[in-house]
Amino acid sequence: MFSKNIKSILIVAMLLVMVLGYVVLYADCDMAVMLAKTGYNISTIAGGSGDYDDPDEFIDFLINFSSASYNHDGYGITYVGNNGYFPYINTTNLLTEFYSDHAWYVTAQNITSNTYYYDYFYNNIHWYTGPMEAARDAIKLDDNDVAIVLGHDRRSSTALGNHPFRFDYGTSTFQFMHNGGIDDDIKHALYTELGGTSWFSSTNHPSNWNTNYSYYDQFIDSEILFHWIMSNIMDNDGDVLSGIQDALTATVDNIVLQNDFSDPYYQDDYWHNVVNFVLTDGETLYLFRNGGNSWNHHLLSWQENENNSYTVKTQTELENGLNQFDCVVISRDEEPIVYSNFLEMKIFSEGSEGYNWDSFPLLVRDATTNEAVDIVPILQTIEPFDDIENIFFEAVEDVLIYDYDGFPYQWNYPSYDIQSTRLYKIKADPYVQRTLELSGTRMEADYELEYSLSPYTYQWLGYWLPESQNIVDAFGDLWQYVEKVKSEDWYYNKCSIIRGDPFTTVSWSTENKTLEYGKGYMVWFKDTSPIPNFQWTTSGTTEEPKGKVASENFTYTEKADYEVIDVVNIPSNVTEIGVFEDEVCVGAVVVEDSCAQILVYSDSANRDPVPFNYEIVTGRGFSTPIKDYLVLNQATGEFEPSVIISGRQGYSVIKLGEQEEPENIVSRPVLHGNYPNPFNPTTTISFSVTQNSDFVTLEVYNIKGQKIKTLYKGIAEEGKHLVIWDGKDTNDKSVGSGIYFYKLKTNNKELTRKMIMIK
């Protein structure tokens, strides 16, 4: 698979290094991957016609590499079967079970005792070939049906750990190999953000090497980086692309990772903050490279072979080299996808039904002006372009076009320009992942708008600073003029109450109101004169964004804009609050304190507005309606009996009244939250119907809108009903981890809620 001359080349390289008098750290690491296309396995493609498509050469390369440098620090090879199964090795019986279904063939130096794992002779072959020969036999064994093979040779002088690292999530075993190194301050920040020893405990996400590590410098940086990426994949409900991007662009402990990973540097004889890696979930390869295009080290490349396989390799160049900041996705059954400028790419994740409030700090522009860029060429990067009606693009009012019914057209636009300084709201098809690739140069931090901003109307502003900052710091001296700010996930409103109790609301607080690079915000200025020469302020203090916690018991559809309801004096036993309009949930919040902010996506257009009503979740997760509530009179500062009418106000504050007794909930159909949620593998779903609810169906759908199973179909008596779902589809086959929806249909009503299965 690999060049027959690699050993001699490496020996010559080592001699040159010795003559120069120093050793470049990390340059001696290497990693390689073989992937068989669907319907094939590694053993059946052995002996291909190319130079890089033979598993024998794969093994020979790693053996030769280790023997040439006599790398006691170890190497590792793993494999995954065609069914996605990762076979775990029993290290106790390693020496006697070479040829069984094992995947973890390693040698590793124990830095503390200066000894080696598996340091022995096997069939008169020294330690560095024994495990490799066992790996060779296992990979070529037809019975093992090997689909993916990963190999890594590590050379380092600090910390324990061999690649490939592994991490179980859902039904998959993720694996990770890394070529490069990150600075200690980043390594420490990621370790701390993960939760330190609690994250790596034996009951949570143990290290592959030692569950007793107590400090970050006892881990190799690659393993901490891998766990950080996996934590972000988990936060994105298993969306790998979004998880990788979030991990590489986050702000952690005042460190802007996007800046550090966008600018690797050479110092003290080695490259810093190089994060070239290969990640796989057992089915698909994800490659990323941030090494500079002109470097001799840290290359990463791939090629498609004639024998129905792919090869990935570092150090030497294959047919398709990754440029700096490229991300390549190689699937077993689809054509590879190359994403350029991955750190700046916009990703609209599958399953995300809301609007993305985005801006475009990275666009092609000239040296002196923020050049407007035509909308259509950028949107053509979203494939397929003929399905563009699933994406909505809304900007300032003079760009937005309405039809005669008052609704915006879906892409019946003339050719409009977009600007990096503006906010745009983009909605993608929730059943298909969409990506928007951008190219150009990042805006300067001190860029000033060339036009004035008018007060008493929302200005749609993009945020182009690379640092995430608190709202107060980002506006700087202009903060005194800010009255209201709308974000995709939160709302700010300066308190204007003239009297009343000295309570606070989420909306009045600036806590956790963070502006993020590449996002957009609606800003309402209160000054009587225009705001000239607007620019964002770099305060030097960063703030890590706090993500919006998703409701487990209420399902609603986000719209391009929202109303805001602050709830105060919330009882301590309330865990979630949902807002309903015409029996349809239009907003919800997970309660974390005695007050909470609900973004309400009402549907009052072209019909008579109706009052909102509320449900709360306590205890075992069943929702209960609220009998009454008090509304804050913002002129007097007093709470009064009243109602909130959809579409009549932008912001309200309420206190909840008493909850109804569960047995009285028969005035309308109700679909309650399932319990437990998340669940594995069974969960209880409950619904209540009235005496007028003739025929009832309860069905489960996956995130693509495909029906999984019908749980109930027929006449339901008045009252509450419980149905248990065992996590299986119509064919009695267990479904995988992920997001599912259960839908109740009765008469003309249709109610939907979300649930999550985690295995």
Long-range contacts (C-beta under 8 A, 24 or more apart in sequence): 1-32, 1-34, 1-50, 1-51, 1-52, 1-53, 1-54, 1-55, 1-56, 1-57, 1-58, 1-61, 1-311, 2-32, 2-51, 2-52, 2-57, 2-58, 2-60, 2-61, 2-313, 2-316, 3-51, 3-316, 4-57, 6-61, 6-64, 6-65, 6-316, 7-64, 7-65, 7-67, 7-68, 10-64, 10-65, 10-68, 10-69, 11-68, 14-68, 14-69, 22-269, 23-269, 24-269, 24-270, 24-297, 25-155, 25-156, 25-157, 25-181, 25-269, 25-270, 26-155, 26-156, 26-179, 26-180, 26-181, 26-270, 26-271, 26-274, 26-297, 26-298, 27-270, 27-297, 27-298, 28-69, 28-71, 28-153, 28-155, 29-152, 29-153, 29-154, 29-155, 29-156, 29-179, 29-314, 30-61, 30-62, 30-65, 30-152, 30-153, 30-179, 30-313, 30-314, 30-315, 31-150, 31-151, 31-152, 31-153, 31-163, 31-177, 31-178, 31-179, 31-278, 31-312, 31-313, 31-314, 32-58, 32-61, 32-62, 32-150, 32-151, 32-152, 32-311, 32-312, 32-313, 32-314, 33-148, 33-149, 33-150, 33-151, 33-177, 33-278, 33-280, 33-285, 33-310, 33-311, 33-312, 33-313, 34-58, 34-148, 34-149, 34-309, 34-310, 34-311, 34-312, 35-147, 35-148, 35-285, 35-309, 35-310, 35-311, 35-312, 35-330, 35-332, 36-82, 36-146, 36-147, 36-148, 36-308, 36-309, 36-332, 37-308, 37-309, 37-310, 37-332, 37-333, 38-332, 38-333, 39-308, 40-308, 40-309, 41-82, 41-142, 41-145, 41-146, 41-147, 42-79, 42-139, 42-140, 42-146, 42-147, 42-149, 42-309, 43-139, 43-140, 43-141, 43-142, 43-144, 43-145, 43-146, 44-142, 45-305, 45-307, 45-308, 45-309, 46-140, 48-305, 48-306, 48-307, 48-309, 49-306, 49-307, 50-305, 50-306, 50-307, 52-303, 52-305, 52-311, 52-313, 52-318, 53-305, 53-306, 53-307, 53-309, 53-311, 55-136, 55-139, 55-140, 55-149, 56-136, 56-140, 58-139, 58-149, 58-151, 59-132, 59-133, 59-135, 59-136, 59-139, 59-151, 61-151, 62-132, 62-151, 62-153, 63-128, 63-129, 63-132, 65-153, 66-128, 66-153, 67-128, 67-129, 69-155, 70-128, 71-128, 71-153, 71-154, 71-155, 72-107, 72-109, 72-116, 73-108, 73-109, 73-154, 73-155, 73-156, 73-157, 74-106, 74-107, 74-108, 74-109, 74-116, 74-117, 74-154, 74-162, 75-106, 75-107, 75-132, 75-151, 75-152, 75-153, 75-154, 75-162, 76-104, 76-105, 76-106, 76-108, 76-151, 76-152, 76-154, 76-162, 76-163, 76-164, 77-105, 77-106, 77-132, 77-135, 77-139, 77-149, 77-150, 77-151, 78-103, 78-104, 78-105, 78-149, 78-150, 78-164, 78-166, 78-175, 79-103, 79-138, 79-139, 79-144, 79-146, 79-147, 79-148, 79-149, 79-150, 80-146, 80-147, 80-148, 80-173, 80-175, 80-280, 80-282, 81-144, 81-145, 81-146, 81-147, 82-145, 82-146, 82-147, 83-145, 84-147, 84-171, 84-172, 84-282, 84-283, 85-282, 86-166, 86-173, 86-175, 86-282, 87-144, 94-118, 95-120, 95-122, 98-131, 98-133, 98-134, 98-137, 98-138, 99-134, 99-137, 99-138, 99-141, 100-138, 101-138, 101-143, 101-144, 102-134, 102-138, 103-138, 105-131, 105-132, 105-134, 105-135, 105-138, 106-131, 106-162, 107-131, 107-162, 108-160, 108-161, 108-162, 108-209, 109-160, 110-160, 111-158, 111-159, 111-160, 147-332, 148-280, 148-282, 148-285, 150-175, 150-177, 150-278, 150-280, 152-177, 154-220, 156-220, 158-217, 158-220, 159-217, 159-218, 159-219, 159-220, 159-221, 160-209, 160-210, 160-218, 160-219, 160-220, 161-207, 161-208, 161-209, 161-219, 161-220, 161-222, 161-223, 162-208, 162-209, 163-222, 165-208, 165-222, 165-223, 165-226, 166-208, 167-205, 167-226, 167-227, 167-230, 169-230, 169-233, 169-234, 169-238, 169-737, 170-238, 170-736, 170-737, 170-738, 170-758, 170-759, 171-736, 171-737, 171-759, 172-281, 172-282, 172-283, 173-282, 174-230, 174-233, 174-279, 174-280, 174-281, 174-282, 175-279, 175-280, 175-282, 176-222, 176-225, 176-226, 176-229, 176-277, 176-278, 176-279, 177-222, 177-277, 177-278, 178-221, 178-222, 178-225, 178-226, 178-275, 178-276, 178-277, 179-274, 179-276, 179-277, 179-298, 179-300, 179-314, 180-264, 180-271, 180-273, 180-274, 180-275, 180-276, 180-277, 180-291, 180-298, 181-221, 181-270, 181-271, 181-272, 181-273, 181-274, 182-221, 182-225, 182-260, 182-272, 182-273, 182-274, 182-275, 183-260, 183-272, 183-273, 184-217, 185-255, 186-252, 186-255, 186-257, 186-260, 186-273, 187-216, 187-217, 187-219, 187-221, 187-224, 187-225, 188-216, 188-253, 189-252, 189-253, 189-255, 190-224, 190-225, 190-227, 190-228, 190-252, 191-216, 191-219, 191-224, 192-216, 192-253, 193-228, 193-252, 193-253, 194-224, 194-227, 194-228, 194-231, 199-227, 199-231, 200-227, 205-230, 222-277, 225-275, 225-277, 226-279, 229-279, 235-547, 236-349, 237-351, 237-738, 237-739, 237-756, 238-737, 238-738, 239-347, 239-349, 239-350, 239-351, 239-433, 240-279, 240-281, 240-284, 240-286, 241-286, 241-327, 241-329, 241-339, 241-347, 241-349, 241-433, 241-435, 242-347, 242-349, 244-279, 244-286, 244-288, 244-327, 244-342, 245-342, 245-343, 245-345, 245-347, 248-275, 248-288, 248-343, 249-343, 249-517, 250-544, 251-467, 251-468, 251-542, 251-543, 251-544, 251-545, 252-544, 253-544, 254-541, 254-542, 255-542, 256-466, 256-467, 256-468, 256-542, 258-343, 258-466, 258-517, 259-466, 261-290, 261-343, 262-290, 262-325, 262-343, 264-290, 264-291, 264-292, 271-295, 271-297, 271-298, 274-298, 276-300, 276-314, 276-322, 278-312, 283-331, 283-332, 284-329, 284-330, 284-331, 284-332, 285-310, 285-312, 285-328, 285-329, 285-330, 285-331, 286-327, 286-328, 286-329, 287-312, 287-322, 287-326, 287-327, 287-328, 287-329, 287-330, 288-322, 288-326, 288-327, 288-328, 288-342, 289-322, 289-323, 289-324, 289-325, 289-326, 290-324, 290-325, 290-343, 291-324, 292-324, 293-323, 293-324, 302-328, 302-330, 302-336, 304-336, 310-336, 339-435, 339-437, 340-437, 340-439, 341-437, 341-438, 341-439, 344-438, 344-442, 344-518, 345-435, 345-436, 345-437, 345-438, 346-426, 346-435, 346-436, 346-438, 346-518, 347-433, 347-434, 347-435, 347-436, 348-391, 348-426, 348-428, 348-433, 348-434, 348-435, 348-436, 349-433, 350-430, 350-431, 350-432, 350-433, 350-703, 350-704, 351-430, 351-431, 351-703, 351-739, 352-428, 352-430, 353-430, 353-557, 353-558, 354-427, 354-488, 354-558, 355-392, 355-425, 355-426, 355-427, 355-488, 355-558, 355-559, 355-560, 356-425, 356-426, 356-427, 356-428, 356-488, 357-423, 357-424, 357-425, 357-487, 357-488, 357-519, 357-520, 357-521, 358-423, 358-424, 358-425, 358-426, 358-462, 358-518, 358-519, 358-520, 359-420, 359-421, 359-422, 359-423, 359-424, 359-461, 359-462, 359-463, 359-464, 359-518, 359-519, 359-520, 360-418, 360-419, 360-420, 360-424, 360-438, 360-462, 360-518, 361-420, 361-442, 361-443, 361-462, 361-463, 361-464, 361-517, 361-518, 362-420, 362-438, 362-439, 362-440, 362-441, 362-442, 362-443, 363-418, 363-420, 363-438, 363-439, 363-440, 364-439, 364-440, 364-441, 365-420, 365-440, 365-441, 369-450, 370-419, 370-420, 370-421, 370-443, 370-447, 370-450, 372-417, 372-418, 372-419, 373-417, 373-418, 373-419, 374-415, 374-416, 374-417, 374-418, 375-413, 375-415, 375-416, 375-417, 375-418, 376-415, 378-418, 378-436, 378-438, 379-436, 381-435, 381-436, 381-437, 382-428, 382-434, 382-435, 382-436, 387-429, 387-432, 390-427, 390-428, 390-429, 390-432, 390-434, 391-426, 391-427, 391-428, 391-429, 391-434, 392-425, 392-426, 392-427, 392-560, 393-424, 393-425, 393-426, 394-424, 394-425, 394-560, 395-422, 395-423, 395-424, 395-460, 396-422, 396-460, 405-606, 406-605, 406-606, 407-605, 419-462, 420-462, 420-464, 421-447, 421-449, 421-461, 421-462, 421-464, 422-460, 422-461, 422-462, 422-520, 423-460, 423-461, 423-462, 423-520, 423-521, 423-522, 424-460, 424-520, 425-520, 425-560, 427-560, 430-703, 431-703, 431-704, 431-705, 442-466, 445-536, 445-538, 446-535, 446-538, 447-535, 448-533, 448-534, 448-535, 449-533, 449-534, 449-535, 452-530, 452-531, 452-532, 452-533, 452-534, 453-523, 453-525, 453-530, 453-531, 453-534, 454-525, 454-530, 455-481, 455-524, 455-525, 455-526, 455-527, 455-528, 455-529, 455-530, 455-531, 456-524, 456-525, 456-526, 457-524, 458-484, 458-486, 458-522, 458-523, 458-524, 459-522, 459-523, 459-524, 459-525, 460-520, 460-521, 460-522, 461-520, 461-521, 461-522, 461-523, 461-534, 462-518, 462-519, 462-520, 463-515, 463-516, 463-517, 463-518, 463-519, 463-520, 463-521, 463-536, 464-517, 464-518, 464-536, 465-515, 465-517, 465-536, 465-538, 466-517, 467-517, 467-538, 467-542, 468-514, 468-515, 468-516, 468-517, 468-542, 468-543, 468-544, 468-545, 469-514, 469-515, 469-539, 469-541, 469-542, 469-543, 470-510, 470-513, 470-514, 470-515, 470-541, 470-543, 471-510, 471-513, 471-514, 471-515, 472-510, 473-537, 473-539, 473-541, 473-543, 474-515, 474-536, 474-537, 474-539, 475-536, 475-537, 476-536, 476-537, 476-539, 477-537, 478-525, 478-531, 478-534, 478-537, 481-525, 481-526, 481-527, 481-531, 482-523, 482-524, 482-525, 482-526, 483-524, 483-525, 483-526, 484-522, 484-523, 484-524, 485-513, 485-521, 485-522, 485-523, 485-524, 486-521, 486-522, 486-523, 486-561, 486-562, 487-513, 487-515, 487-519, 487-521, 488-519, 489-547, 489-548, 489-599, 490-548, 490-597, 490-599, 491-562, 491-564, 491-597, 491-599, 491-651, 493-564, 493-651, 496-634, 497-632, 497-634, 497-637, 498-635, 498-636, 498-637, 499-636, 499-637, 499-638, 500-632, 500-636, 500-637, 500-638, 500-639, 501-637, 503-568, 503-569, 503-595, 504-595, 505-566, 505-568, 505-595, 505-597, 505-653, 506-566, 506-595, 506-596, 506-597, 507-564, 507-566, 507-597, 507-651, 512-546, 514-543, 514-544, 514-545, 514-546, 516-545, 549-590, 549-592, 550-590, 550-754, 551-576, 551-578, 551-588, 551-589, 551-590, 551-754, 552-576, 552-590, 552-621, 552-673, 552-677, 552-678, 552-754, 552-755, 552-756, 553-578, 553-588, 553-617, 553-621, 553-623, 553-672, 553-673, 553-674, 553-677, 553-753, 554-578, 554-585, 554-588, 554-615, 554-623, 554-673, 554-753, 554-754, 555-585, 555-741, 555-752, 555-753, 555-754, 556-584, 556-585, 556-586, 556-587, 556-588, 556-601, 557-601, 558-601, 559-601, 559-603, 561-601, 562-587, 562-599, 562-600, 562-601, 562-602, 563-599, 563-600, 563-602, 563-646, 563-647, 563-649, 563-650, 563-651, 563-652, 564-597, 564-598, 564-599, 564-600, 564-650, 564-651, 564-652, 565-597, 565-598, 565-600, 565-612, 565-644, 565-651, 565-652, 565-653, 565-654, 566-595, 566-596, 566-597, 566-598, 566-651, 566-652, 566-653, 566-654, 567-595, 567-596, 567-597, 567-598, 567-653, 567-654, 567-655, 567-656, 568-594, 568-595, 568-653, 568-654, 568-655, 569-594, 569-595, 569-655, 569-656, 570-594, 570-595, 570-596, 570-656, 571-656, 573-618, 573-619, 574-616, 574-617, 574-618, 574-656, 575-617, 575-618, 575-621, 576-616, 576-617, 576-623, 576-673, 577-614, 577-615, 577-616, 577-617, 577-656, 578-614, 578-615, 578-616, 578-617, 578-623, 579-612, 579-613, 579-614, 580-612, 580-613, 580-614, 580-615, 581-610, 581-612, 581-613, 581-646, 582-610, 583-668, 583-669, 583-749, 583-751, 584-751, 585-751, 586-612, 586-646, 600-646, 602-646, 602-647, 603-646, 604-646, 604-647, 605-647, 609-645, 609-646, 609-647, 609-648, 610-645, 610-646, 611-643, 611-644, 611-645, 611-646, 612-643, 612-644, 612-645, 612-646, 614-656, 616-656, 616-659, 617-673, 620-675, 621-672, 621-673, 621-674, 621-675, 621-676, 621-677, 622-662, 622-672, 622-673, 622-675, 622-686, 623-670, 623-672, 623-673, 624-659, 624-660, 624-662, 624-665, 625-659, 625-660, 625-665, 625-670, 626-656, 626-657, 626-658, 626-659, 626-660, 627-657, 627-658, 627-659, 627-660, 628-657, 628-658, 629-654, 629-655, 629-656, 629-657, 630-654, 630-655, 630-657, 662-720, 663-719, 663-720, 665-720, 666-690, 666-691, 666-718, 666-719, 668-749, 669-693, 669-744, 669-746, 669-747, 669-749, 669-751, 670-751, 671-742, 671-744, 671-751, 671-752, 671-753, 672-720, 672-753, 673-753, 674-725, 674-742, 674-753, 674-755, 677-755, 677-756, 678-755, 678-756, 678-757, 678-758, 679-727, 679-755, 679-756, 679-757, 679-758, 680-727, 680-757, 680-758, 680-759, 681-726, 681-727, 681-734, 681-757, 681-759, 682-724, 682-725, 682-726, 682-727, 683-724, 683-725, 683-727, 683-755, 683-757, 684-722, 684-723, 684-724, 685-711, 685-722, 685-723, 685-724, 685-725, 685-742, 685-755, 686-720, 686-721, 686-722, 686-723, 687-716, 687-720, 687-721, 687-723, 687-744, 687-751, 688-719, 688-720, 688-721, 689-716, 689-717, 689-718, 689-719, 689-721, 689-746, 690-718, 691-718, 692-747, 693-718, 693-746, 693-747, 693-749, 694-746, 694-747, 695-746, 695-747, 696-744, 696-745, 696-746, 697-743, 697-744, 697-745, 697-746, 698-723, 698-742, 698-743, 698-744, 698-745, 699-742, 699-743, 699-745, 700-725, 700-740, 700-741, 700-742, 700-743, 701-740, 701-741, 701-742, 701-743, 702-735, 702-738, 702-739, 702-740, 702-741, 703-738, 703-739, 703-740, 703-741, 708-735, 708-740, 711-742, 716-746, 727-757
